[in-house]
Amino acid sequence: MLTPAGKECRHFFGDYFRGRHIERCRLLEAHKLRWTPDLCNECPVPDILQANACEHQTLIPRLERPIFFMRPEVRMRAECSKCACQVVEPAIGCGQCVALPAVWVVGTNQET
Protein backbone atom coordinates (compact mmCIF):
# COMPACT_ATOMS: atom_id res chain seq x y z
CA MET A 1 0.00 0.00 0.00
CA LEU A 2 1.19 3.54 -0.66
CA THR A 3 2.47 5.44 2.36
CA PRO A 4 1.72 9.14 2.97
CA ALA A 5 5.13 9.82 1.39
CA GLY A 6 4.02 8.04 -1.81
CA LYS A 7 6.21 4.93 -1.50
CA GLU A 8 5.02 1.33 -1.62
CA CYS A 9 5.41 -0.43 1.75
CA ARG A 10 3.91 -3.74 2.88
CA HIS A 11 3.99 -2.65 6.55
CA PHE A 12 1.79 0.42 6.04
CA PHE A 13 -1.97 0.02 6.53
CA GLY A 14 -4.56 2.53 5.42
CA ASP A 15 -8.34 2.14 5.69
CA TYR A 16 -10.26 4.76 3.71
CA PHE A 17 -13.49 2.82 3.14
CA ARG A 18 -16.62 4.98 3.37
CA GLY A 19 -14.94 8.05 4.76
CA ARG A 20 -12.68 6.33 7.26
CA HIS A 21 -9.19 7.63 7.65
CA ILE A 22 -7.20 5.05 9.60
CA GLU A 23 -3.47 4.85 8.93
CA ARG A 24 -0.77 2.96 10.78
CA CYS A 25 2.57 1.27 10.42
CA ARG A 26 2.41 -2.38 11.42
CA LEU A 27 6.18 -2.67 11.74
CA LEU A 28 6.42 0.12 14.31
CA GLU A 29 3.29 -1.12 16.10
CA ALA A 30 4.80 -4.59 16.47
CA HIS A 31 7.79 -3.06 18.25
CA LYS A 32 5.64 -0.79 20.46
CA LEU A 33 6.76 2.43 18.76
CA ARG A 34 4.48 5.40 18.10
CA TRP A 35 3.86 6.10 14.41
CA THR A 36 3.06 9.45 12.83
CA PRO A 37 2.61 10.09 9.07
CA ASP A 38 5.69 12.33 8.89
CA LEU A 39 7.92 9.35 9.79
CA CYS A 40 7.20 7.87 6.34
CA ASN A 41 9.02 10.73 4.58
CA GLU A 42 12.51 9.54 5.53
CA CYS A 43 11.77 5.89 6.40
CA PRO A 44 14.30 3.44 4.89
CA VAL A 45 11.94 0.42 4.95
CA PRO A 46 10.32 0.84 1.47
CA ASP A 47 13.74 1.13 -0.17
CA ILE A 48 15.08 -1.90 1.74
CA LEU A 49 12.05 -4.00 0.78
CA GLN A 50 12.37 -3.00 -2.86
CA ALA A 51 16.08 -3.88 -2.98
CA ASN A 52 15.99 -7.09 -0.91
CA ALA A 53 13.08 -9.52 -0.73
CA CYS A 54 14.78 -12.17 1.41
CA GLU A 55 12.19 -13.93 3.57
CA HIS A 56 14.80 -14.66 6.25
CA GLN A 57 15.63 -11.01 6.93
CA THR A 58 13.91 -9.46 9.94
CA LEU A 59 13.77 -5.68 10.25
CA ILE A 60 13.97 -4.18 13.73
CA PRO A 61 13.03 -0.48 13.83
CA ARG A 62 13.92 2.17 16.37
CA LEU A 63 13.15 5.87 16.59
CA GLU A 64 16.13 8.16 17.03
CA ARG A 65 16.59 11.90 17.19
CA PRO A 66 19.72 12.94 15.28
CA ILE A 67 20.03 15.95 17.61
CA PHE A 68 17.97 16.25 20.78
CA PHE A 69 15.71 19.04 19.46
CA MET A 70 14.99 17.49 16.04
CA ARG A 71 12.02 15.27 15.23
CA PRO A 72 12.53 11.50 15.49
CA GLU A 73 13.56 9.44 12.47
CA VAL A 74 13.18 5.73 11.76
CA ARG A 75 16.41 3.73 11.87
CA MET A 76 16.65 0.05 10.97
CA ARG A 77 18.62 -2.90 12.19
CA ALA A 78 18.33 -6.16 10.30
CA GLU A 79 18.92 -9.74 11.36
CA CYS A 80 18.92 -12.95 9.36
CA SER A 81 16.87 -15.74 10.91
CA LYS A 82 18.50 -18.41 8.73
CA CYS A 83 22.13 -17.85 9.68
CA ALA A 84 21.37 -16.04 12.99
CA CYS A 85 23.60 -13.08 12.19
CA GLN A 86 23.24 -9.33 12.13
CA VAL A 87 22.97 -7.90 8.62
CA VAL A 88 25.38 -5.04 7.99
CA GLU A 89 23.64 -3.69 4.88
CA PRO A 90 19.89 -4.53 4.89
CA ALA A 91 19.42 -3.55 1.23
CA ILE A 92 21.96 -6.21 0.18
CA GLY A 93 21.35 -8.91 2.80
CA CYS A 94 23.64 -11.19 4.76
CA GLY A 95 25.20 -12.81 1.70
CA GLN A 96 24.63 -16.36 2.92
CA CYS A 97 20.95 -16.89 2.11
CA VAL A 98 21.19 -16.27 -1.61
CA ALA A 99 24.21 -17.50 -3.54
CA LEU A 100 25.77 -14.89 -5.79
CA PRO A 101 26.44 -15.76 -9.44
CA ALA A 102 30.04 -16.80 -10.16
CA VAL A 103 30.50 -13.65 -12.26
CA TRP A 104 30.13 -11.47 -9.14
CA VAL A 105 32.33 -13.56 -6.85
CA VAL A 106 35.88 -12.23 -6.56
CA GLY A 107 38.59 -14.72 -7.44
CA THR A 108 36.65 -16.92 -9.86
CA ASN A 109 37.83 -16.86 -13.41
CA GLN A 110 35.27 -18.19 -15.88
CA GLU A 111 37.26 -17.34 -19.01
CA THR A 112 38.56 -20.47 -20.75
C-alpha positions as a Python dict, from the first residue, in 0.01 Angstrom:
ca = {
    (1, 'M'): (0, 0, 0),
    (2, 'L'): (119, 354, -66),
    (3, 'T'): (247, 544, 236),
    (4, 'P'): (172, 914, 297),
    (5, 'A'): (513, 982, 139),
    (6, 'G'): (402, 804, -181),
    (7, 'K'): (621, 493, -150),
    (8, 'E'): (502, 133, -162),
    (9, 'C'): (541, -43, 175),
    (10, 'R'): (391, -374, 288),
    (11, 'H'): (399, -265, 655),
    (12, 'F'): (179, 42, 604),
    (13, 'F'): (-197, 2, 653),
    (14, 'G'): (-456, 253, 542),
    (15, 'D'): (-834, 214, 569),
    (16, 'Y'): (-1026, 476, 371),
    (17, 'F'): (-1349, 282, 314),
    (18, 'R'): (-1662, 498, 337),
    (19, 'G'): (-1494, 805, 476),
    (20, 'R'): (-1268, 633, 726),
    (21, 'H'): (-919, 763, 765),
    (22, 'I'): (-720, 505, 960),
    (23, 'E'): (-347, 485, 893),
    (24, 'R'): (-77, 296, 1078),
    (25, 'C'): (257, 127, 1042),
    (26, 'R'): (241, -238, 1142),
    (27, 'L'): (618, -267, 1174),
    (28, 'L'): (642, 12, 1431),
    (29, 'E'): (329, -112, 1610),
    (30, 'A'): (480, -459, 1647),
    (31, 'H'): (779, -306, 1825),
    (32, 'K'): (564, -79, 2046),
    (33, 'L'): (676, 243, 1876),
    (34, 'R'): (448, 540, 1810),
    (35, 'W'): (386, 610, 1441),
    (36, 'T'): (306, 945, 1283),
    (37, 'P'): (261, 1009, 907),
    (38, 'D'): (569, 1233, 889),
    (39, 'L'): (792, 935, 979),
    (40, 'C'): (720, 787, 634),
    (41, 'N'): (902, 1073, 458),
    (42, 'E'): (1251, 954, 553),
    (43, 'C'): (1177, 589, 640),
    (44, 'P'): (1430, 344, 489),
    (45, 'V'): (1194, 42, 495),
    (46, 'P'): (1032, 84, 147),
    (47, 'D'): (1374, 113, -17),
    (48, 'I'): (1508, -190, 174),
    (49, 'L'): (1205, -400, 78),
    (50, 'Q'): (1237, -300, -286),
    (51, 'A'): (1608, -388, -298),
    (52, 'N'): (1599, -709, -91),
    (53, 'A'): (1308, -952, -73),
    (54, 'C'): (1478, -1217, 141),
    (55, 'E'): (1219, -1393, 357),
    (56, 'H'): (1480, -1466, 625),
    (57, 'Q'): (1563, -1101, 693),
    (58, 'T'): (1391, -946, 994),
    (59, 'L'): (1377, -568, 1025),
    (60, 'I'): (1397, -418, 1373),
    (61, 'P'): (1303, -48, 1383),
    (62, 'R'): (1392, 217, 1637),
    (63, 'L'): (1315, 587, 1659),
    (64, 'E'): (1613, 816, 1703),
    (65, 'R'): (1659, 1190, 1719),
    (66, 'P'): (1972, 1294, 1528),
    (67, 'I'): (2003, 1595, 1761),
    (68, 'F'): (1797, 1625, 2078),
    (69, 'F'): (1571, 1904, 1946),
    (70, 'M'): (1499, 1749, 1604),
    (71, 'R'): (1202, 1527, 1523),
    (72, 'P'): (1253, 1150, 1549),
    (73, 'E'): (1356, 944, 1247),
    (74, 'V'): (1318, 573, 1176),
    (75, 'R'): (1641, 373, 1187),
    (76, 'M'): (1665, 5, 1097),
    (77, 'R'): (1862, -290, 1219),
    (78, 'A'): (1833, -616, 1030),
    (79, 'E'): (1892, -974, 1136),
    (80, 'C'): (1892, -1295, 936),
    (81, 'S'): (1687, -1574, 1091),
    (82, 'K'): (1850, -1841, 873),
    (83, 'C'): (2213, -1785, 968),
    (84, 'A'): (2137, -1604, 1299),
    (85, 'C'): (2360, -1308, 1219),
    (86, 'Q'): (2324, -933, 1213),
    (87, 'V'): (2297, -790, 862),
    (88, 'V'): (2538, -504, 799),
    (89, 'E'): (2364, -369, 488),
    (90, 'P'): (1989, -453, 489),
    (91, 'A'): (1942, -355, 123),
    (92, 'I'): (2196, -621, 18),
    (93, 'G'): (2135, -891, 280),
    (94, 'C'): (2364, -1119, 476),
    (95, 'G'): (2520, -1281, 170),
    (96, 'Q'): (2463, -1636, 292),
    (97, 'C'): (2095, -1689, 211),
    (98, 'V'): (2119, -1627, -161),
    (99, 'A'): (2421, -1750, -354),
    (100, 'L'): (2577, -1489, -579),
    (101, 'P'): (2644, -1576, -944),
    (102, 'A'): (3004, -1680, -1016),
    (103, 'V'): (3050, -1365, -1226),
    (104, 'W'): (3013, -1147, -914),
    (105, 'V'): (3233, -1356, -685),
    (106, 'V'): (3588, -1223, -656),
    (107, 'G'): (3859, -1472, -744),
    (108, 'T'): (3665, -1692, -986),
    (109, 'N'): (3783, -1686, -1341),
    (110, 'Q'): (3527, -1819, -1588),
    (111, 'E'): (3726, -1734, -1901),
    (112, 'T'): (3856, -2047, -2075),
}
